[in-house]
Amino acid sequence: SMIKEYRKAYIEEFTQEKYQALMDDLKQRFGTLPGFKVAETPIFIPHKLRQRLFEATADILKVINRPDFKELTQGAFYNDDIIVPNEDDHPKFIQLDFGICLDEQGELTPKLIELQGFPSLFYYQEALARTYRRHFDIPEGFSIHPNSITHAEFLELLRSEIVGDTDPKRVVILEVEPEKQATAIDFKATEIRLGVKTLCLTKLKKRGKTLFYLDEDGEEVKIEKIYNRVIFDELYQRPELKREFHFVDEVDVEWIGHPNWFFRISKYLMPFLKGDYVPKSYLLDKLEVLPEDLQNYVLKPLYSFAGTGVQINVTKEIIDALPNKSNYMLQEKVEYHPVIETLDVPAKCEIRIMLIRSSKTNSMQIISNLVRLSKGEMVGVRYNKDKNWVGSSAGFFEI
């Protein structure tokens, strides 16, 4: 279990009124609520699991830091039309999603589910953690920053990497219809902290290689940096969007999180990763012989716009019927263990380790986390309808 005495104390202290007060607090601070369920509880992560999460992260970074990493991942671009110019040498952001399982000895252990070379809800998670602290008794000596940086250091690191010396109004959070996104609360929290502007892709104007937008007074503001939050799978389902700017255009902006890393550090990378914390994974078109024990695998599309979603009960017939095998991978099933006690049945949990590359040290740093709690067959929202103590949460690490 996850640190029994704190778990027990939290459950005993919990009331629906306190939870409601937490939600009201979020709404008041940001003028909006998240478009996803906020879990009734955070989780407390013991030393040993923290250590294993660090080891798992180090194993994965070894591959990402290989000198031939770009050659290794060139196949992640399913066509050349999506390669964005001016790619940098290293990713700026990496997110690693781990399901929490039990090993042979019955100890908590992480298994990688997915990874992305893309920013996550840095500012929202930080606000959520402070809101949990305001409404519930979160013990001292625990932090949502697994590497034990302080709150102030976390904010300064993000500010220096996203905005740096640039005028914040020339820094843009880019999304498709940001106000309609489930993550709109994170854009709001980011704007408040950084003074930057959130813009829909359709609001970008382009002249030559210059990108700009019109401010409230109709004045042109030149864009110098883009903190990119556009998810390409979504963008390709919106061909009707009228826009002047396309990602493949040659423009004078600095990408904070270059879009190409979205493809390179993705499900595509899973088969290249090895070790105790990674399930066996195979690119379907590279497999000469299917595993005998197909029942122990899931079939995943590499790109969520590639057709069908995740298949849990895989058969040879399903695989033979796929029109394009290069769009899929087979991944060993990860058996999440229900390790979080709640008011009724225990919940399974997934921990996202959030990293940013520091320009000062030129290395990836683990700076925050995000947690999803689930009682359904899978972690997604639709498997957890009508259940309590599930949803999006934060992990407090024993420091």
C-alpha positions as CSV (number, residue, x, y, z in Angstrom):
1,S,0.0,0.0,0.0
2,M,1.0,3.6,-0.3
3,I,2.1,4.7,3.2
4,K,-0.7,3.3,5.3
5,E,-0.9,5.8,8.1
6,Y,-1.3,8.8,5.9
7,R,-3.8,7.0,3.7
8,K,-5.8,6.1,6.7
9,A,-5.7,9.6,8.2
10,Y,-6.7,11.2,4.9
11,I,-9.7,8.9,4.5
12,E,-10.8,9.6,8.1
13,E,-10.5,13.3,7.6
14,F,-12.3,13.4,4.3
15,T,-15.7,15.0,3.9
16,Q,-17.7,15.8,0.8
17,E,-17.9,19.4,2.0
18,K,-14.1,19.7,2.0
19,Y,-13.9,18.3,-1.5
20,Q,-16.6,20.8,-2.7
21,A,-14.7,23.6,-1.0
22,L,-11.5,22.5,-2.9
23,M,-13.5,22.6,-6.2
24,D,-15.0,26.0,-5.4
25,D,-11.5,27.3,-4.6
26,L,-10.1,26.2,-8.0
27,K,-13.1,27.7,-9.8
28,Q,-12.7,31.0,-8.0
29,R,-8.9,31.2,-8.7
30,F,-9.1,30.5,-12.4
31,G,-12.6,31.4,-13.4
32,T,-13.0,27.8,-14.8
33,L,-12.9,24.2,-13.7
34,P,-10.9,21.5,-15.4
35,G,-12.7,19.7,-18.1
36,F,-12.0,16.4,-16.3
37,K,-12.8,14.9,-12.9
38,V,-10.6,16.0,-10.1
39,A,-10.0,13.1,-7.7
40,E,-11.1,13.3,-4.1
41,T,-7.6,12.4,-2.9
42,P,-4.0,13.0,-3.7
43,I,-1.6,10.0,-3.2
44,F,1.5,9.7,-1.0
45,I,4.5,8.1,-2.7
46,P,6.9,6.2,-0.5
47,H,10.7,6.5,-0.8
48,K,11.2,3.1,-2.5
49,L,8.7,3.8,-5.2
50,R,10.2,7.2,-5.8
51,Q,13.6,5.6,-6.2
52,R,12.2,3.1,-8.8
53,L,10.5,5.9,-10.7
54,F,13.9,7.7,-10.8
55,E,15.6,4.5,-12.1
56,A,12.9,4.0,-14.7
57,T,13.3,7.6,-15.9
58,A,17.1,7.2,-16.1
59,D,16.7,4.0,-18.2
60,I,14.5,5.8,-20.7
61,L,16.7,9.0,-20.8
62,K,19.7,6.8,-21.7
63,V,18.0,5.9,-25.0
64,I,16.7,9.5,-25.6
65,N,20.2,10.8,-25.0
66,R,21.9,8.5,-27.5
67,P,23.9,10.3,-30.2
68,D,22.0,8.4,-32.9
69,F,18.5,9.1,-31.4
70,K,17.3,11.1,-34.4
71,E,18.2,8.3,-36.8
72,L,16.6,5.8,-34.6
73,T,13.3,7.8,-34.6
74,Q,13.1,9.1,-38.1
75,G,10.4,6.5,-38.8
76,A,8.1,8.2,-36.3
77,F,7.1,10.7,-39.0
78,Y,4.5,8.8,-41.0
79,N,5.1,11.2,-43.9
80,D,7.5,14.0,-44.7
81,D,4.7,16.6,-44.7
82,I,4.7,16.8,-40.9
83,I,8.3,17.5,-40.3
84,V,8.6,21.0,-38.8
85,P,11.7,23.1,-39.7
86,N,14.4,24.3,-37.3
87,E,14.3,21.3,-35.0
88,D,16.6,21.7,-31.9
89,D,19.1,19.1,-30.7
90,H,17.3,18.1,-27.6
91,P,13.7,17.8,-26.4
92,K,12.6,20.5,-24.0
93,F,9.8,18.5,-22.3
94,I,9.3,14.8,-21.6
95,Q,6.3,13.1,-19.9
96,L,6.5,9.5,-18.8
97,D,3.3,7.7,-17.7
98,F,3.8,4.7,-15.4
99,G,1.2,2.3,-14.2
100,I,1.8,1.2,-10.6
101,C,2.0,-2.6,-10.3
102,L,3.4,-5.2,-7.8
103,D,6.6,-7.0,-8.5
104,E,7.2,-10.7,-7.7
105,Q,8.1,-9.7,-4.1
106,G,4.8,-7.8,-3.7
107,E,6.6,-4.4,-3.8
108,L,5.2,-1.4,-5.6
109,T,6.9,-1.0,-9.0
110,P,6.3,1.3,-12.0
111,K,5.7,0.1,-15.6
112,L,5.9,2.5,-18.5
113,I,2.5,2.9,-20.3
114,E,3.2,5.8,-22.6
115,L,5.6,8.7,-23.1
116,Q,5.5,12.0,-24.9
117,G,7.9,14.7,-25.9
118,F,5.5,17.5,-25.1
119,P,4.6,19.8,-22.2
120,S,2.0,18.8,-19.7
121,L,-0.1,20.6,-17.0
122,F,2.8,22.1,-15.1
123,Y,1.0,25.1,-13.7
124,Y,-2.3,23.4,-13.1
125,Q,-0.7,20.6,-11.2
126,E,1.2,23.0,-9.0
127,A,-2.0,24.9,-8.2
128,L,-3.9,21.6,-7.6
129,A,-1.3,20.5,-5.0
130,R,-1.5,23.8,-3.2
131,T,-5.3,23.6,-3.2
132,Y,-5.2,20.1,-1.7
133,R,-2.9,21.5,1.0
134,R,-5.3,24.3,1.7
135,H,-8.3,22.0,2.2
136,F,-6.8,18.8,3.6
137,D,-4.1,17.9,6.1
138,I,-1.1,17.1,3.8
139,P,1.9,16.1,6.0
140,E,5.1,18.1,6.0
141,G,8.1,16.5,4.3
142,F,6.1,15.6,1.2
143,S,6.4,17.4,-2.2
144,I,4.9,17.2,-5.6
145,H,8.4,17.9,-6.9
146,P,10.0,14.5,-6.8
147,N,13.6,15.9,-6.9
148,S,12.7,18.1,-3.9
149,I,13.2,21.5,-5.6
150,T,11.2,24.2,-3.8
151,H,8.1,25.8,-5.0
152,A,10.0,29.0,-5.9
153,E,12.8,27.1,-7.8
154,F,10.1,25.2,-9.8
155,L,8.4,28.4,-10.9
156,E,11.7,30.1,-11.7
157,L,12.9,27.1,-13.8
158,L,9.7,27.1,-15.8
159,R,9.7,30.9,-16.2
160,S,13.3,31.0,-17.4
161,E,12.8,28.1,-19.9
162,I,9.5,29.2,-21.3
163,V,9.8,33.1,-21.3
164,G,13.4,33.8,-20.4
165,D,14.4,37.3,-21.4
166,T,11.6,37.7,-23.9
167,D,8.8,40.1,-23.4
168,P,6.0,37.8,-22.1
169,K,3.4,39.2,-24.5
170,R,5.6,38.0,-27.4
171,V,5.3,34.5,-26.0
172,V,2.3,32.5,-27.0
173,I,0.6,29.4,-25.7
174,L,-0.6,27.8,-28.9
175,E,-3.7,25.5,-29.0
176,V,-6.7,24.7,-31.2
177,E,-9.7,26.5,-29.7
178,P,-8.0,26.7,-26.3
179,E,-11.1,27.8,-24.4
180,K,-12.9,24.5,-25.4
181,Q,-10.0,22.2,-24.2
182,A,-10.3,20.1,-21.1
183,T,-6.9,21.6,-20.2
184,A,-8.1,25.3,-20.4
185,I,-7.5,25.7,-16.7
186,D,-3.8,25.0,-17.2
187,F,-3.5,27.7,-19.9
188,K,-5.2,30.1,-17.4
189,A,-2.8,29.2,-14.6
190,T,0.2,29.6,-17.0
191,E,-1.0,33.0,-18.2
192,I,-1.4,34.2,-14.6
193,R,2.1,33.0,-13.6
194,L,3.9,34.1,-16.8
195,G,1.9,37.0,-18.3
196,V,1.9,35.2,-21.7
197,K,-1.0,35.0,-24.2
198,T,-3.0,31.9,-25.1
199,L,-4.0,31.9,-28.7
200,C,-5.9,29.7,-31.1
201,L,-3.9,28.6,-34.1
202,T,-6.4,30.5,-36.3
203,K,-5.5,33.8,-34.7
204,L,-1.9,33.7,-35.9
205,K,-1.1,36.1,-38.8
206,K,1.8,35.6,-41.1
207,R,3.9,38.0,-43.2
208,G,6.9,36.5,-44.8
209,K,8.7,34.6,-42.0
210,T,7.1,36.8,-39.3
211,L,4.3,35.6,-37.1
212,F,2.2,38.1,-35.2
213,Y,-1.2,38.5,-33.6
214,L,-3.5,41.5,-32.9
215,D,-3.8,42.6,-29.3
216,E,-7.0,44.0,-27.7
217,D,-6.3,47.4,-29.3
218,G,-5.8,45.9,-32.7
219,E,-2.1,46.5,-32.6
220,E,0.3,43.9,-34.2
221,V,2.4,42.0,-31.7
222,K,5.3,40.0,-33.2
223,I,5.5,36.5,-31.8
224,E,9.0,35.5,-30.7
225,K,8.3,32.2,-28.8
226,I,5.7,29.5,-29.1
227,Y,4.9,27.3,-26.1
228,N,3.2,24.7,-28.3
229,R,0.2,22.8,-26.9
230,V,-1.4,21.8,-30.2
231,I,-1.8,18.0,-30.3
232,F,-1.3,16.9,-33.9
233,D,-3.8,14.0,-33.7
234,E,-6.5,16.6,-32.9
235,L,-5.3,19.1,-35.5
236,Y,-5.6,16.6,-38.4
237,Q,-9.2,16.0,-37.5
238,R,-9.9,19.7,-38.1
239,P,-9.2,20.3,-41.8
240,E,-11.9,23.0,-41.8
241,L,-9.8,25.4,-39.6
242,K,-9.0,28.6,-41.5
243,R,-5.4,29.5,-40.8
244,E,-2.5,31.4,-42.2
245,F,0.1,29.5,-40.4
246,H,1.0,25.8,-41.0
247,F,3.6,24.0,-38.8
248,V,5.8,23.2,-41.8
249,D,6.1,26.9,-42.7
250,E,9.6,28.4,-42.3
251,V,9.1,31.1,-39.6
252,D,11.2,33.2,-37.3
253,V,10.0,31.9,-33.9
254,E,11.7,29.9,-31.2
255,W,9.7,26.8,-30.3
256,I,9.5,26.1,-26.6
257,G,9.0,22.4,-27.1
258,H,9.7,21.8,-30.8
259,P,6.8,20.0,-32.5
260,N,8.9,17.2,-33.9
261,W,9.6,15.8,-30.5
262,F,5.9,15.0,-30.3
263,F,6.5,12.3,-32.8
264,R,10.0,11.1,-31.9
265,I,9.2,10.7,-28.2
266,S,5.9,8.8,-28.4
267,K,4.5,5.3,-28.5
268,Y,6.9,4.8,-31.5
269,L,9.8,4.8,-29.1
270,M,8.5,2.0,-26.8
271,P,10.0,-1.0,-28.7
272,F,13.5,0.6,-28.4
273,L,13.3,0.8,-24.6
274,K,14.4,-2.1,-22.4
275,G,14.6,-2.8,-18.7
276,D,12.6,-3.8,-15.7
277,Y,10.2,-0.9,-16.0
278,V,9.2,-1.2,-19.6
279,P,6.7,-3.7,-21.0
280,K,7.8,-5.7,-24.1
281,S,6.7,-3.7,-27.1
282,Y,6.9,-4.4,-30.9
283,L,6.2,-2.3,-33.9
284,L,3.7,-4.5,-35.7
285,D,5.1,-4.2,-39.2
286,K,8.6,-5.2,-37.9
287,L,7.3,-8.4,-36.2
288,E,8.0,-11.6,-38.3
289,V,6.2,-13.9,-35.9
290,L,3.3,-12.9,-33.6
291,P,3.8,-13.7,-29.9
292,E,2.2,-17.1,-28.9
293,D,0.5,-15.5,-25.9
294,L,-1.4,-12.7,-27.7
295,Q,-3.9,-12.6,-24.8
296,N,-1.1,-11.0,-22.8
297,Y,-0.8,-8.1,-25.2
298,V,-2.7,-5.0,-26.2
299,L,-2.8,-3.6,-29.7
300,K,-2.3,0.2,-29.9
301,P,-2.4,2.6,-32.7
302,L,0.8,4.7,-32.9
303,Y,-1.3,7.8,-33.8
304,S,-4.8,8.1,-32.4
305,F,-6.1,9.2,-35.8
306,A,-4.9,6.0,-37.4
307,G,-8.3,4.3,-37.1
308,T,-9.4,2.1,-34.3
309,G,-8.4,2.7,-30.7
310,V,-6.7,0.3,-28.3
311,Q,-7.7,-3.3,-28.6
312,I,-7.5,-5.2,-25.2
313,N,-8.5,-8.6,-26.5
314,V,-6.2,-9.1,-29.4
315,T,-6.5,-12.0,-31.9
316,K,-4.6,-13.0,-35.0
317,E,-7.8,-12.2,-37.0
318,I,-7.9,-8.6,-35.7
319,I,-4.3,-8.2,-36.7
320,D,-4.7,-9.8,-40.1
321,A,-7.6,-7.4,-40.9
322,L,-5.6,-4.2,-40.2
323,P,-5.2,-2.2,-43.4
324,N,-1.9,-0.6,-42.4
325,K,0.3,-2.5,-39.9
326,S,2.9,0.3,-39.7
327,N,0.4,2.3,-37.8
328,Y,0.3,-0.1,-34.8
329,M,2.3,-1.6,-32.0
330,L,1.8,-4.6,-29.8
331,Q,2.5,-4.0,-26.1
332,E,2.6,-6.5,-23.2
333,K,-0.3,-5.9,-20.9
334,V,0.5,-4.0,-17.7
335,E,-1.4,-5.3,-14.7
336,Y,-2.1,-2.2,-12.6
337,H,-2.6,-3.2,-9.0
338,P,-5.3,-1.4,-7.0
339,V,-3.0,0.2,-4.4
340,I,-4.8,3.3,-3.2
341,E,-7.4,2.7,-0.5
342,T,-10.5,4.8,-0.8
343,L,-13.9,4.8,0.9
344,D,-15.0,1.7,-1.0
345,V,-12.9,-0.4,-3.4
346,P,-9.2,0.5,-3.8
347,A,-8.1,2.5,-6.9
348,K,-5.4,1.8,-9.5
349,C,-3.0,4.6,-10.2
350,E,-0.9,5.9,-13.0
351,I,1.9,8.4,-12.2
352,R,3.1,10.9,-14.9
353,I,6.7,12.0,-14.3
354,M,7.1,15.5,-15.8
355,L,10.5,16.6,-17.0
356,I,12.0,19.8,-18.5
357,R,15.4,20.4,-19.9
358,S,17.3,23.1,-18.0
359,S,19.4,25.3,-20.3
360,K,21.8,26.0,-17.4
361,T,22.7,22.4,-16.7
362,N,21.8,21.2,-20.3
363,S,20.1,18.1,-18.8
364,M,16.5,16.8,-18.2
365,Q,15.2,17.4,-14.8
366,I,12.2,15.7,-13.1
367,I,10.2,18.6,-11.8
368,S,6.6,17.6,-11.2
369,N,4.1,14.8,-11.5
370,L,0.5,14.1,-12.3
371,V,-1.6,11.2,-11.1
372,R,-4.7,9.4,-12.5
373,L,-6.8,7.2,-10.3
374,S,-9.1,4.6,-11.8
375,K,-11.4,1.9,-10.8
376,G,-12.5,0.8,-14.3
377,E,-11.0,-1.7,-16.7
378,M,-8.8,1.1,-18.1
379,V,-7.6,4.5,-16.9
380,G,-9.6,6.6,-19.4
381,V,-12.5,8.9,-18.3
382,R,-15.1,6.8,-20.0
383,Y,-14.2,3.7,-17.9
384,N,-14.7,5.6,-14.7
385,K,-18.2,7.2,-15.1
386,D,-20.2,7.1,-11.8
387,K,-17.2,6.1,-9.7
388,N,-15.8,8.1,-6.8
389,W,-12.2,8.7,-5.8
390,V,-11.1,8.5,-9.4
391,G,-9.8,11.1,-11.8
392,S,-6.9,13.5,-12.0
393,S,-4.8,14.0,-8.9
394,A,-1.3,14.8,-7.6
395,G,1.4,12.7,-6.0
396,F,3.1,13.9,-2.8
397,F,6.5,12.3,-2.7
398,E,8.2,11.4,0.6
399,I,11.3,13.6,0.4
